[in-house]
Amino acid sequence: MTEVYFIRHAEPNYENHDDRTRELTQKGLKDRVLATQYLMDKDIQLVFSSPFKRAVDTVADFADRAGLPVELIEDFRERRIESVWIEDYSAFARRQWSDFSYKFSDGECLKEVQERNIRALTQLLQNYPDRHIVVGSHGTALSTIINYYDPTFQYDDFERIRTVMPWIVHFSFDGLQCVRIEKVNPFMTGG
């Protein structure tokens, strides 16, 4: 079995509108320790991440403590919405979840986000079978991965986890087949 723990980043600084460089808030830096505590007894052998700073910084705390490098994978990045900041994010997200091909002119639709994230995940599963892996991720990107393996995961589920940061999703794979998905709110586990 290959065990993959996707870690949705901790709280970011929304004042920084640059997706790649958006850093964690002080609360986010503190809360990332919840993910670290959860992962410490999971026999993790490899750590990967989206290249976006908030995702890297969330898993870096664990990687540093475990003595593991963080390898960046571009295809695990978050969805590109548009070159301008979206004020009514909820309406936009609802529309995208109701139509996986909907996007703004220079943004990505959820189908595109899902395809590149699944492609990256499949590559990890092929390259590192029977390993325990951490991937630093994002709310939308991770939600599209869940939806790929469990199509019942839809907008209402996405909305429920929208403010849970960090958030952990543990996938178990037999080869390329997903056999189990466990969603973990680290605020409810006691660390």
PAMARPA-955829 format. One record per residue (C-alpha): x, y, z. Coordinates in nm, 4 decimals. Each point is the difference from the previous one (the first is absolute). Layout:
# PAMARPA-955829
X | Y | Z
...
END
This chain:
# PAMARPA-955829
0.0000 | 0.0000 | 0.0000
0.1081 | 0.3537 | -0.0757
-0.1144 | 0.2519 | 0.2581
-0.0275 | 0.3607 | -0.1163
-0.0737 | 0.2796 | 0.2450
-0.1085 | 0.3197 | -0.1713
0.0364 | 0.3008 | 0.2285
-0.2062 | 0.3023 | -0.0948
0.2022 | 0.3046 | 0.1073
-0.0534 | 0.1892 | 0.3248
-0.1526 | 0.3496 | 0.0114
0.1502 | 0.2308 | -0.2655
0.0325 | 0.3769 | -0.0052
-0.2858 | 0.1028 | -0.2301
0.1384 | 0.3540 | -0.0151
0.2647 | -0.1413 | -0.2349
-0.1807 | -0.0578 | -0.3296
0.2976 | -0.1711 | -0.1677
-0.0885 | -0.3698 | 0.0005
0.3595 | -0.1259 | -0.0188
0.1443 | 0.2126 | 0.2791
-0.3007 | 0.0162 | 0.2370
0.1477 | -0.0814 | 0.3387
-0.1549 | -0.1459 | 0.3135
-0.1348 | 0.2287 | 0.2699
0.1338 | -0.0262 | 0.3554
-0.3025 | -0.2222 | 0.0731
0.0873 | -0.2124 | -0.3047
0.3602 | -0.0395 | 0.1166
-0.1280 | -0.1126 | 0.3400
-0.2731 | -0.2291 | -0.1391
0.2303 | -0.1832 | -0.2439
0.1363 | -0.1769 | 0.3083
-0.3352 | -0.1856 | 0.0183
0.0826 | -0.1647 | -0.3332
0.3528 | -0.0748 | 0.1207
-0.1308 | -0.1658 | 0.3158
-0.2457 | -0.2102 | -0.2006
0.2724 | -0.1174 | -0.2409
0.2779 | -0.0801 | 0.2488
-0.0993 | -0.3647 | 0.0556
-0.0979 | -0.0757 | -0.3623
0.3419 | -0.1293 | -0.1169
0.0178 | 0.2657 | -0.2739
0.2831 | -0.0590 | -0.2472
-0.0534 | 0.2756 | -0.2587
-0.1317 | 0.3573 | 0.0042
-0.1227 | 0.1831 | -0.3099
-0.1840 | 0.3274 | -0.0392
-0.1651 | 0.2467 | -0.2270
0.2597 | 0.2702 | -0.0731
-0.2210 | 0.2662 | 0.1618
0.1562 | 0.1424 | 0.3173
-0.2950 | -0.0655 | 0.2320
-0.0064 | -0.3718 | -0.0921
0.3780 | -0.0399 | 0.0281
0.0140 | 0.1814 | 0.3331
-0.2803 | -0.2149 | 0.1419
0.1806 | -0.3311 | -0.0681
0.3496 | 0.1425 | 0.0627
-0.0510 | -0.0123 | 0.3766
-0.0585 | -0.3764 | -0.0166
0.2742 | -0.0555 | -0.2599
0.2554 | 0.1866 | 0.2119
-0.0866 | -0.1990 | 0.3126
0.0066 | -0.3293 | -0.1942
0.3255 | 0.0870 | -0.1776
-0.1569 | -0.0283 | -0.3458
0.0343 | 0.2330 | -0.2989
-0.3079 | 0.1575 | -0.1606
-0.0135 | -0.0614 | -0.3750
-0.2135 | 0.2449 | -0.1977
-0.2407 | -0.1248 | -0.2669
-0.1476 | 0.2725 | -0.2190
-0.3129 | -0.1995 | -0.0902
-0.1119 | -0.0070 | 0.3659
-0.0485 | 0.3794 | -0.0048
-0.3359 | 0.1608 | 0.0730
-0.2496 | 0.0928 | -0.2696
0.0598 | 0.3239 | -0.1867
-0.3200 | 0.2022 | 0.0238
0.0772 | 0.3189 | -0.1934
0.2701 | 0.2643 | -0.0162
-0.2155 | 0.2238 | 0.2216
-0.1199 | -0.0637 | 0.3574
-0.3517 | -0.1526 | 0.0153
-0.2191 | 0.1810 | 0.2546
-0.2981 | -0.2411 | -0.0053
0.1932 | -0.3219 | 0.0382
-0.2998 | -0.2043 | 0.1208
-0.2069 | 0.0707 | -0.3121
0.2987 | -0.0773 | -0.2213
0.0782 | -0.3265 | 0.1833
-0.3636 | -0.1136 | -0.0108
-0.0097 | 0.0634 | -0.3752
0.3222 | -0.1955 | -0.0552
-0.1237 | -0.2956 | 0.2040
-0.3252 | -0.0080 | -0.1969
0.1926 | 0.0095 | -0.3300
0.3508 | -0.1506 | 0.0121
0.0845 | 0.1703 | -0.3309
-0.0919 | 0.3562 | 0.1138
0.2863 | 0.2483 | 0.0274
0.0939 | 0.3603 | -0.0571
0.2021 | 0.0910 | -0.3073
0.3461 | -0.0550 | 0.1460
-0.0931 | -0.2338 | 0.2827
-0.0419 | -0.3755 | 0.0374
-0.3153 | -0.2057 | 0.0210
-0.0292 | -0.2702 | 0.2657
0.0362 | -0.2693 | -0.2662
0.3452 | 0.1379 | -0.0912
0.1023 | 0.0259 | 0.3656
-0.1192 | -0.3552 | 0.0634
0.1780 | -0.1419 | -0.3051
0.3398 | 0.1487 | 0.0838
-0.0240 | -0.0915 | 0.3696
-0.1018 | -0.3587 | -0.0823
0.2821 | -0.0186 | -0.2553
0.2504 | 0.1085 | 0.2683
-0.1471 | -0.2403 | 0.2570
0.0068 | -0.2906 | -0.2477
0.3674 | 0.0725 | -0.0673
0.0730 | -0.0164 | 0.3745
-0.1911 | -0.3280 | 0.0335
0.1949 | -0.1515 | -0.2907
0.3383 | 0.1290 | 0.1184
-0.0377 | -0.0704 | 0.3721
-0.2208 | -0.3064 | 0.0539
-0.0585 | -0.1211 | 0.3560
0.1415 | 0.3178 | 0.1534
-0.1445 | 0.2503 | 0.2461
-0.0132 | 0.3423 | -0.1656
-0.0979 | 0.3542 | 0.1014
-0.1162 | 0.2564 | -0.2576
-0.0457 | 0.3690 | 0.0837
-0.3173 | 0.1111 | -0.1748
-0.2901 | 0.2447 | -0.0261
-0.3728 | -0.0071 | 0.0683
-0.1287 | -0.0008 | -0.3567
0.2752 | -0.2179 | -0.1455
-0.0432 | -0.2573 | 0.2765
-0.3788 | 0.0080 | -0.0308
0.0229 | -0.0829 | -0.3713
0.2194 | -0.2998 | 0.0856
-0.2580 | -0.1244 | 0.2496
-0.2733 | 0.0542 | -0.2600
0.1942 | -0.2083 | -0.2530
-0.0055 | -0.3047 | 0.2309
-0.3344 | 0.0817 | 0.1654
-0.2315 | 0.1911 | -0.2364
-0.2476 | 0.0574 | 0.2840
0.2451 | 0.2597 | 0.1387
-0.1504 | 0.3228 | -0.1377
-0.0330 | 0.3726 | 0.0693
-0.1727 | -0.0388 | 0.3395
0.2853 | -0.2231 | 0.1197
0.2543 | 0.2505 | -0.1331
-0.1829 | 0.2820 | 0.1769
0.0066 | -0.1939 | 0.3312
0.3804 | -0.0207 | -0.0042
0.0622 | 0.3441 | -0.1449
0.1176 | 0.1476 | 0.3301
0.1722 | -0.3134 | 0.1363
0.3704 | 0.0795 | -0.0280
0.2003 | -0.2145 | 0.0221
-0.2134 | -0.2917 | -0.1154
0.1247 | -0.3546 | -0.0577
-0.1276 | -0.2622 | -0.2412
0.1518 | -0.3474 | 0.0229
-0.0303 | -0.2143 | -0.3124
0.0907 | -0.3704 | -0.0057
0.0880 | -0.1516 | -0.3370
0.0377 | -0.3574 | -0.1181
0.2090 | 0.0681 | -0.3089
-0.1881 | 0.2804 | -0.1745
-0.3358 | -0.0892 | 0.1544
-0.1198 | 0.2187 | 0.2861
-0.1387 | -0.2334 | 0.2659
-0.0577 | 0.2465 | 0.2850
-0.0387 | 0.3731 | 0.0623
0.0123 | 0.1376 | 0.3529
-0.0625 | 0.3722 | 0.0592
0.1667 | 0.1332 | 0.3140
-0.0662 | 0.3327 | 0.1709
0.3150 | 0.0404 | 0.2134
-0.1825 | 0.2438 | 0.2285
-0.2250 | -0.2915 | 0.1059
0.2699 | -0.2655 | 0.0519
0.1740 | 0.1520 | 0.2968
0.3193 | 0.0152 | -0.2047
END
